[in-house]
Amino acid sequence: MTNDQRPSAIRHVEGRGLPVRGHDIDTDRIMPARFLVAVSFEGLERHVFEDDRKADRSHPFNDPRYRGASILVVNANFGCGSSREHAPQGLARFGIRAIVGESFSEIFQGNAAMMGMPCFAADHDSIERLQTLVERTADVTIAADVQSGAITAGALRFTATLPPALRDAFVSGQWNPTAMLLDRFEEVRAVASRLPYIKGF
Amino acid sequence: MAETLFHKVWNAHAVRKLPSGQTQLFVGLHLIHEVTTPQAFDMLRQQGWRVAFPERTFATIDHIVPTSAQRRPFLDVMAEEMASSLERNCRDAGIPLWTPDQDEQGIVHVIGPELGLTQPGMTIACGDSHTSTHGALGAIAFGIGTSQVRDVLASQCLALDPLKVRRIDVNGSLEPGVYAKDVILTIIRRLGVQGGVGFAYEYGGATIDAMTLEERMTICNMSIEGGARAGYVNPDDTTFAYLRGRPFAPQGDAFDRAVAWWRQIASDRHATYDDRVTVDATAIEPTVTWGINPGQSVGVSETIAGDPQDEAFAFMGFRPGARVTGTRIDVAFIGSCTNGRLSDLEEAARIVKGHRVAPHVKALVVPGSKGVSRAAEARGLHHVFLDAGFEWRGAGCSMCLGMNPDRLEGQQTCASSSNRNFKGRQGSPTGRTLLMSPAMVAAAAIAGEVVDVRTMLDAIPA
């Protein structure tokens, strides 16, 4: 998934929801640092929210009703703190395909985008309703349209947003930019050669 | 048109507008370490790509380094594998690497400025959120994830959207016993841990102007804790004096030409900002976090306020209306990319001199780099700490995060000069972190509990 350099368009994400309540959930909580002592991302799905899950048996990631869910529903500033991509990598390997929440840390949102995982942002009330709906009916299907931002789940319907450039990148299949960045490499060299600190002042 | 440093630097490094609408931004300095790069090098190999600008890339080993026994191979087999993987990758790509057996090694955000790699007007990226530290020298520096590390290795570029700029003016003199750490904790408390999302923070005003480079690094380091991916201070004479003579800084006439460019790249006097905030430095007192994010802090004379249902209260063992002073500590940690530099150790040593660490406290001083360690030892600071009962360790990230042998155990409470008080951050899922200045940590180590460092300063001749 992360290594596919010809990513395909992501226009629509659909699946069951997994609500995780709370503001400012940092990446140390999503993926505790001791699991970063490794040279690959393999197996990280086993450690998502590990400490929170051990401390709280009723943590949504322990709840069998949400097994197989692919859309995380979160509150504000999700993924703040450390830049570790291990956090979204763990979530993706757990089966999460998209996140709907009140807001996201920029680094987390950028990391998730590079893996083809859109992070949709919506107002507090809409998120609250969606979390409550999923908590009551875990088997409800959440559908998210990348272009319009329309989120639907049962009778619930609201509009979320993505940063426009990320939205366009998902829709056009250009969310993994390495090939694009290498496309006109002579322009990169030209910029470098103009920079005083590279020219030696 | 009057512009900010952010816009000038951004425009000088913009390669082109990508079809996605994002900007392709050239990265002038790429710093890498052992934690967030092995997967990036693997991705590169799978695609058959080479490192585009190895001469603009520098590596160190910091997060996983044990600070007591630094000899290789490391006892932790996985840590050793990470170190040797970085060594292999750097050797293959021709990237300079500083390992723990070399004089230059240290925390990536300490050695960048120390070696003169970090310079005004650069774009700097590193797979670590505290990359914002380098903004103290007038660079635009931000943390990236591993896939972006792959992009920078392959192309020396990132696909990004520009940030808005919030000017934060700090004015007035800091009282003795009040430090840069207290200033940034106060800013984060006021603007919130989400307040900076979408912004770069430009710090200025008389208080910041009067600060040393190391103090400015403490401020910029924690920009990300306020949600701002980047934070910077405009380069000035303090910056130039700091850089002069450093190994990777321009030498001779080139230095003077560099200064001319660095002056130009600073924000223009009448630059417009997306937002402005003013902070009164005279109202700041020693500040300590009581909760589980860096915005949850109080001044030592205040009582803790907040919703009693907030999980931070139960986790930390505080109640609304309580004070942080008098909180018994088990561990005292002085170090990290926030506060592991020479001036931090000097301030802590001033407090420690002639005292003993409380018997129930385990106290550690971990210099941010080998360079800091040597400079501190040349001044005899290690004797001050050792005589008082502190441990004097080798350079590394240590107890800032649970990736090496230095960790909290069980529900220990740690007075820490680091940057994050997240649940589990210091390696124990139930460990409690109280963030504060290095001088406050030193005072807590001696008293065995959180105290107002100003009461101890009174006994020290100025």
Interface residues (C-beta under 8 A of the other chain):
Chain A: T2 N3 Q5 G22 H23 D24 D26 D28 R29 P32 A33 R34 L36 V37 A38 V39 S40 F41 D51 D52 K54 A55 A76 N77 C80 G81 S82 S83 R84 E85 H86 P88 Q89 S103 S105 E106 I107 G110 N111 M114 M115 P163 P164 A165 L166 D168 A169 S172 Q174 W175 N176 P177 T178 M180 L181 L182 R184 F185 E187 V188 V191 A192 R194 L195 P196 Y197 I198 G200 F201
Chain B: A12 H13 A14 V15 R16 L18 P19 S20 G21 Q22 Q24 F26 G28 V35 T36 P38 Q39 D42 M43 Q46 Q47 W49 A52 F53 R56 H63 I64 D76 M78 A79 E81 M82 S85 Q119 G121 M122 G127 D128 S129 F142 G143 I144 G145 T146 S147 Q148 R150 D151 A154 S155 Q156 C157 L158 A159 L160 D161 V193 Q194 V197 G198 I224 E225 G227 R229 P250 A254 F255 R257 A258 W261 N293 E311 L401 G402 M403 R420 F422 K423 G424 R425 G427 P429 T430
